[in-house]
Amino acid sequence: MTFSVLKDKQKVFTFLWFFTPALAGFLKGRLGEVNNYKIFKGVFHHLVDGQNLYSLYPQEYFDCNHYGPVFSLIIMPFTFLPDIIGIPLWNCLQAYALYRALLLLPIKPTYQWIVLALCLVDLNTSAHSAQVNPTVVAFIILSWYFVKKDQVIWATLFVMIGAFVKLYGIVGLAFWVFSESKLKYIAYTFFWVIVLLLLPMLISSPSFVLHSYLDWYNSLVEKNLQNQEVVNGMGASMQDVSLMGLVRRIGGFPHLSNLFFLIPGLILQVLPLLRFKQYSSLIFQLRYLASLAIFVVIFSSSSESPTFIIAVAGVAIWFVSQDYPIQKWVWVLLFNVVLVTSLTATDIFPNWLRMKIILYSIKAFPCCLVWFACIYQLLLDEISEFKTLWLNQD
């Protein structure tokens, strides 16, 4: 009876996982609220025409592109479709990538619905902006999964695609330490760098593609400075929803450099890797995967509300790695993530409150707490594989 109930939950969340992003895409396409999607299509058209990928094109869309030239090949098939069809399909592609990645995690089938449920709201927050973030975190997960399977050709492919599309994906290189084929991993990494560097040249000139990487770097530097602006204690943009933004906006330090956070954050993120004897532990590896997914969001000044599907996926992975019975403090941290990070992006909360939570970077706070808790466990816990309820121990 219990198994049947759990199986029904899995079906319900699987249906919602694909239906709700598709519906959001259809409604956005019908209303013409598709600015991000227009930017994405512009990457392809501008690359083909040899136009700067990172300039403003006010006659086409507002804001500008911040993805790499390789992204043009991913979006290319969608540029030939009308938006009312293309956006739902695009959202379904994002949902499918993360769905497949999450279901490849070593979670018992009867409990897979838990990670889907925890990520569902943020999946839809991303879908309402037609964002690529679900695929970004899917690639991070897949880069770990294929290292675990000792299939480094695929592990390095997903790391490099993630990095060449949106820099967040580069954190997957950390899983090199878990690889049993470290030299092959390095060789395949360089191989995919060359391949992905050359691929956009199939639809544009080599000199333009190479110069586009310099333009990309300059655009990210400029965007980073814009994201950090603070006016009257609040953010001047909807971005920098991060640990840095939280301190700059609530702590009253508007000009505090990112380096004051990034250097200690990187040290804390790397320190658990000194526990070499833990490398063989599935729980240790999953918690490290979770911490990386959270890290790239809470330590990025580019983080915004739709970006948090990456961090929340990390929180979900961290949660299913906990010993059973779940301790009260774990439930408290999870509840805060669900309420403050996820649900505040929905109409459950009034618009003025949603805006305050973003512009003061409060949305990032629960994920910051989980990251610190995860790092603490990685550094100090003596991990017991057999007290975990939801994971396969194979």
PLY file of the C-alpha trace (Angstrom):
ply
format ascii 1.0
element vertex 394
property float x
property float y
property float z
element edge 393
property int vertex1
property int vertex2
end_header
0.00 0.00 0.00
2.79 2.41 0.97
4.72 1.58 -2.20
1.62 2.27 -4.31
1.11 5.68 -2.68
4.75 6.63 -3.27
4.53 5.47 -6.87
1.47 7.67 -7.40
3.36 10.65 -5.98
6.15 10.02 -8.46
3.66 10.09 -11.34
2.03 13.28 -10.08
5.32 15.15 -9.74
6.57 13.85 -13.09
3.43 15.18 -14.77
3.71 18.55 -13.03
7.44 18.66 -13.81
6.79 18.88 -17.53
3.27 20.30 -17.75
3.78 23.44 -15.65
6.93 24.71 -17.47
5.27 24.00 -20.82
2.15 25.90 -19.74
4.27 28.82 -18.49
6.08 28.91 -21.84
2.81 28.82 -23.78
1.29 31.68 -21.75
4.46 33.76 -22.03
4.54 33.20 -25.78
0.88 34.12 -26.14
1.33 37.30 -24.08
4.51 38.24 -25.92
6.52 38.32 -22.66
9.52 36.57 -24.17
12.45 38.97 -23.80
14.96 36.38 -22.54
13.97 33.99 -25.29
14.51 36.75 -27.88
17.98 37.36 -26.44
18.73 33.64 -26.76
17.63 33.53 -30.40
19.65 36.68 -31.02
22.84 34.81 -30.06
22.38 32.57 -33.10
21.37 35.29 -35.57
24.08 37.72 -34.49
26.76 35.04 -34.63
25.75 34.14 -38.18
25.67 37.82 -39.19
28.97 38.63 -37.47
27.38 41.16 -35.07
28.67 41.65 -31.52
26.91 39.07 -29.35
27.02 41.29 -26.28
25.86 44.66 -27.62
22.46 46.17 -26.92
19.85 45.68 -29.65
16.90 47.80 -28.44
14.90 47.16 -31.62
15.00 43.41 -30.90
14.96 43.19 -27.08
16.04 45.01 -23.92
19.08 44.00 -21.87
21.84 41.99 -23.54
23.24 38.49 -23.90
25.65 37.00 -21.36
26.06 33.47 -22.73
28.99 32.09 -24.69
29.12 31.59 -28.50
28.52 27.83 -28.08
25.02 28.67 -26.86
24.15 29.64 -30.45
24.27 25.96 -31.47
22.01 24.89 -28.60
19.35 27.50 -29.37
19.65 27.14 -33.15
16.76 24.62 -33.70
14.39 26.87 -31.74
15.07 29.92 -33.90
13.07 28.31 -36.73
9.93 27.86 -34.60
7.22 30.40 -33.73
7.61 31.55 -30.15
4.29 30.11 -29.00
5.65 26.65 -29.89
9.36 27.26 -29.31
9.14 28.57 -25.73
7.12 25.61 -24.32
9.50 23.20 -26.08
12.50 25.13 -24.76
11.13 24.96 -21.22
10.44 21.25 -21.61
14.02 20.72 -22.77
15.28 22.45 -19.63
12.92 20.38 -17.48
13.96 17.15 -19.19
17.69 17.81 -18.71
17.28 18.30 -14.96
14.75 15.47 -14.64
17.14 12.98 -16.22
20.05 14.21 -14.13
18.12 14.01 -10.85
16.83 10.52 -11.62
20.38 9.33 -12.32
21.29 10.16 -8.73
21.55 7.06 -6.50
18.13 7.66 -4.94
15.78 4.75 -4.38
13.00 4.90 -7.03
10.27 5.11 -4.39
11.81 8.35 -3.05
12.75 10.14 -6.25
9.63 12.26 -5.99
11.17 14.05 -2.99
13.87 15.81 -5.04
11.34 16.58 -7.78
8.96 18.11 -5.24
11.68 20.23 -3.64
12.81 21.59 -7.02
9.42 22.02 -8.70
8.68 25.62 -7.66
12.12 26.88 -8.65
11.95 24.97 -11.94
8.85 26.97 -12.75
10.40 30.23 -11.56
13.14 29.61 -14.09
10.61 28.55 -16.75
8.67 31.83 -16.43
11.85 33.56 -17.63
12.67 30.79 -20.14
16.04 30.46 -18.43
18.74 27.87 -19.09
19.53 27.33 -15.38
17.91 23.86 -15.05
20.26 22.58 -17.74
23.23 24.27 -16.05
22.67 22.36 -12.80
21.84 19.21 -14.78
25.29 19.39 -16.40
26.94 19.83 -12.98
25.14 16.72 -11.71
25.96 14.75 -14.87
29.63 15.72 -14.65
29.69 14.05 -11.21
27.60 11.06 -12.30
29.88 10.14 -15.20
32.99 10.53 -13.02
31.43 8.04 -10.63
30.82 5.69 -13.58
34.44 6.30 -14.74
33.16 7.58 -18.10
35.39 10.64 -18.19
34.74 11.44 -21.84
31.13 12.27 -20.90
32.00 13.83 -17.56
34.37 16.32 -19.16
31.94 17.02 -22.02
29.23 18.15 -19.61
31.68 20.25 -17.60
32.94 22.04 -20.70
29.53 22.59 -22.29
28.34 24.06 -19.00
31.38 26.34 -18.82
31.19 27.43 -22.47
27.49 28.28 -22.14
27.39 29.81 -18.64
30.53 29.89 -16.49
28.81 28.22 -13.53
29.40 24.82 -15.12
33.16 25.06 -14.63
32.78 23.95 -10.99
32.29 20.41 -12.30
36.06 20.23 -12.72
36.24 19.71 -8.95
35.01 16.14 -9.47
38.37 15.35 -11.05
39.58 14.44 -7.55
37.02 11.60 -7.45
38.06 10.23 -10.85
39.86 6.92 -11.18
41.27 8.04 -14.55
42.80 11.41 -13.74
45.16 11.64 -16.74
42.38 10.69 -19.16
40.18 13.28 -17.50
42.75 16.01 -18.16
43.26 14.87 -21.76
39.54 14.80 -22.52
39.08 18.21 -20.91
41.56 19.76 -23.35
39.96 17.82 -26.19
36.51 19.24 -25.48
37.90 22.76 -25.03
39.27 22.62 -28.58
36.08 21.08 -30.01
33.77 23.59 -28.35
36.04 26.47 -29.30
35.86 25.41 -32.95
32.19 24.40 -33.23
30.68 27.93 -33.50
33.10 28.56 -36.37
30.91 26.26 -38.46
28.35 29.08 -38.69
30.62 32.11 -38.34
34.17 33.26 -39.06
37.01 32.02 -36.77
38.25 35.56 -36.08
34.78 36.74 -35.05
34.24 33.74 -32.75
37.60 34.22 -31.05
36.97 37.94 -30.58
33.54 37.10 -29.15
35.21 35.45 -26.18
36.98 38.71 -25.37
33.65 40.51 -25.74
32.06 37.94 -23.44
34.68 38.55 -20.76
34.21 42.34 -20.97
30.43 42.01 -20.77
30.66 39.85 -17.63
33.01 42.33 -15.94
30.63 45.19 -16.72
27.61 43.20 -15.61
29.30 42.27 -12.34
29.81 45.96 -11.51
26.22 46.83 -12.41
24.82 44.00 -10.27
26.59 45.27 -7.16
25.05 48.75 -7.20
23.15 49.61 -4.02
20.71 52.53 -3.68
19.26 53.41 -0.25
20.28 50.02 1.10
18.45 48.09 -1.61
19.80 46.54 -4.76
19.58 48.67 -7.87
18.94 45.50 -9.89
17.13 42.19 -9.45
20.52 40.45 -9.36
23.28 39.98 -6.77
20.83 37.85 -4.78
23.82 36.29 -3.07
25.77 36.17 0.17
27.66 39.27 -0.97
24.45 41.05 -1.89
22.96 40.15 1.48
25.86 41.78 3.35
26.08 44.77 1.00
22.37 45.49 1.14
21.34 44.57 4.69
24.70 44.92 6.40
25.20 48.44 5.07
28.48 47.83 3.20
27.54 48.80 -0.38
31.11 49.00 -1.68
32.44 45.78 -0.17
34.40 43.84 -2.78
33.39 40.34 -3.86
36.91 39.18 -2.98
36.13 39.50 0.74
33.65 36.68 0.19
35.08 34.70 -2.71
38.49 33.99 -1.17
37.16 32.63 2.17
34.32 30.89 0.27
36.74 29.12 -2.07
38.95 28.08 0.85
35.97 26.58 2.67
34.74 24.89 -0.51
38.13 23.27 -1.16
39.03 22.30 2.43
36.81 19.16 2.53
38.86 17.75 -0.35
41.73 17.31 2.10
39.75 14.42 3.65
41.15 11.94 1.15
39.85 8.89 3.01
36.27 10.11 2.48
36.53 10.13 -1.32
35.11 6.63 -1.58
32.01 7.60 0.40
28.87 8.11 -1.67
27.45 10.43 0.99
30.60 12.57 0.98
30.54 12.87 -2.81
26.84 13.76 -2.90
27.27 16.41 -0.22
30.20 17.86 -2.11
28.06 17.94 -5.27
25.30 19.68 -3.27
27.72 22.24 -1.81
29.08 23.12 -5.27
25.59 23.64 -6.72
24.77 26.02 -3.86
28.20 27.70 -3.96
27.95 28.88 -7.57
24.72 30.73 -6.77
25.34 32.27 -3.36
28.82 33.46 -4.39
27.75 35.00 -7.70
26.75 38.64 -8.12
24.79 37.53 -11.22
22.38 35.40 -9.19
18.72 36.31 -9.54
15.47 34.62 -8.67
15.41 32.19 -11.65
19.01 31.15 -10.88
18.01 29.51 -7.61
16.90 26.28 -9.25
20.65 25.50 -9.26
21.04 26.11 -5.52
17.74 24.45 -4.57
18.69 21.33 -6.53
21.82 21.31 -4.38
19.71 21.68 -1.24
17.54 18.72 -2.34
20.63 16.54 -2.87
21.99 17.61 0.53
18.66 16.74 2.20
18.47 13.18 0.85
22.05 12.59 2.04
21.08 13.12 5.69
21.03 10.35 8.28
17.65 8.95 9.24
15.77 9.92 11.34
16.23 13.47 10.10
17.40 15.84 12.83
15.27 18.86 13.73
17.86 21.43 12.60
17.88 19.84 9.11
14.10 20.19 8.90
14.35 23.83 10.01
16.92 24.66 7.31
14.88 22.86 4.65
11.66 24.63 5.71
13.38 28.02 5.40
14.61 27.18 1.90
11.13 26.11 0.80
9.43 29.14 2.33
11.91 31.99 1.79
13.87 30.88 -1.27
11.22 28.99 -3.27
7.70 30.08 -2.33
8.46 33.81 -2.10
8.79 33.77 -5.89
5.11 32.77 -6.20
1.82 34.64 -5.86
1.40 33.22 -2.36
3.26 36.34 -1.26
2.22 39.88 -2.24
4.32 41.54 -4.93
5.76 44.22 -2.62
7.10 41.55 -0.26
8.52 39.46 -3.12
10.40 42.52 -4.37
11.80 43.32 -0.91
13.05 39.75 -0.50
14.90 39.99 -3.81
16.17 43.57 -3.59
17.55 42.94 -0.09
18.93 39.55 -1.23
17.02 37.80 1.59
16.11 35.04 -0.85
19.73 33.84 -0.68
19.90 33.59 3.12
18.42 30.09 3.64
20.68 28.61 0.95
23.67 30.29 2.59
22.79 28.54 5.86
22.51 25.17 4.12
25.86 25.70 2.40
27.60 26.42 5.71
25.89 23.37 7.26
26.95 21.21 4.32
30.57 22.41 4.53
30.54 21.74 8.29
29.36 18.17 7.67
31.92 17.64 4.93
34.71 18.83 7.21
33.76 17.13 10.47
31.19 14.35 10.05
32.21 10.74 10.30
29.94 9.56 7.54
27.79 6.48 7.99
26.38 5.22 4.69
23.85 2.94 6.35
21.74 5.46 8.24
20.52 7.14 5.06
16.94 6.24 4.21
16.63 7.37 0.62
19.87 6.38 -1.10
20.94 3.20 -2.84
24.20 2.06 -1.27
25.51 0.28 -4.40
0 1
1 2
2 3
3 4
4 5
5 6
6 7
7 8
8 9
9 10
10 11
11 12
12 13
13 14
14 15
15 16
16 17
17 18
18 19
19 20
20 21
21 22
22 23
23 24
24 25
25 26
26 27
27 28
28 29
29 30
30 31
31 32
32 33
33 34
34 35
35 36
36 37
37 38
38 39
39 40
40 41
41 42
42 43
43 44
44 45
45 46
46 47
47 48
48 49
49 50
50 51
51 52
52 53
53 54
54 55
55 56
56 57
57 58
58 59
59 60
60 61
61 62
62 63
63 64
64 65
65 66
66 67
67 68
68 69
69 70
70 71
71 72
72 73
73 74
74 75
75 76
76 77
77 78
78 79
79 80
80 81
81 82
82 83
83 84
84 85
85 86
86 87
87 88
88 89
89 90
90 91
91 92
92 93
93 94
94 95
95 96
96 97
97 98
98 99
99 100
100 101
101 102
102 103
103 104
104 105
105 106
106 107
107 108
108 109
109 110
110 111
111 112
112 113
113 114
114 115
115 116
116 117
117 118
118 119
119 120
120 121
121 122
122 123
123 124
124 125
125 126
126 127
127 128
128 129
129 130
130 131
131 132
132 133
133 134
134 135
135 136
136 137
137 138
138 139
139 140
140 141
141 142
142 143
143 144
144 145
145 146
146 147
147 148
148 149
149 150
150 151
151 152
152 153
153 154
154 155
155 156
156 157
157 158
158 159
159 160
160 161
161 162
162 163
163 164
164 165
165 166
166 167
167 168
168 169
169 170
170 171
171 172
172 173
173 174
174 175
175 176
176 177
177 178
178 179
179 180
180 181
181 182
182 183
183 184
184 185
185 186
186 187
187 188
188 189
189 190
190 191
191 192
192 193
193 194
194 195
195 196
196 197
197 198
198 199
199 200
200 201
201 202
202 203
203 204
204 205
205 206
206 207
207 208
208 209
209 210
210 211
211 212
212 213
213 214
214 215
215 216
216 217
217 218
218 219
219 220
220 221
221 222
222 223
223 224
224 225
225 226
226 227
227 228
228 229
229 230
230 231
231 232
232 233
233 234
234 235
235 236
236 237
237 238
238 239
239 240
240 241
241 242
242 243
243 244
244 245
245 246
246 247
247 248
248 249
249 250
250 251
251 252
252 253
253 254
254 255
255 256
256 257
257 258
258 259
259 260
260 261
261 262
262 263
263 264
264 265
265 266
266 267
267 268
268 269
269 270
270 271
271 272
272 273
273 274
274 275
275 276
276 277
277 278
278 279
279 280
280 281
281 282
282 283
283 284
284 285
285 286
286 287
287 288
288 289
289 290
290 291
291 292
292 293
293 294
294 295
295 296
296 297
297 298
298 299
299 300
300 301
301 302
302 303
303 304
304 305
305 306
306 307
307 308
308 309
309 310
310 311
311 312
312 313
313 314
314 315
315 316
316 317
317 318
318 319
319 320
320 321
321 322
322 323
323 324
324 325
325 326
326 327
327 328
328 329
329 330
330 331
331 332
332 333
333 334
334 335
335 336
336 337
337 338
338 339
339 340
340 341
341 342
342 343
343 344
344 345
345 346
346 347
347 348
348 349
349 350
350 351
351 352
352 353
353 354
354 355
355 356
356 357
357 358
358 359
359 360
360 361
361 362
362 363
363 364
364 365
365 366
366 367
367 368
368 369
369 370
370 371
371 372
372 373
373 374
374 375
375 376
376 377
377 378
378 379
379 380
380 381
381 382
382 383
383 384
384 385
385 386
386 387
387 388
388 389
389 390
390 391
391 392
392 393
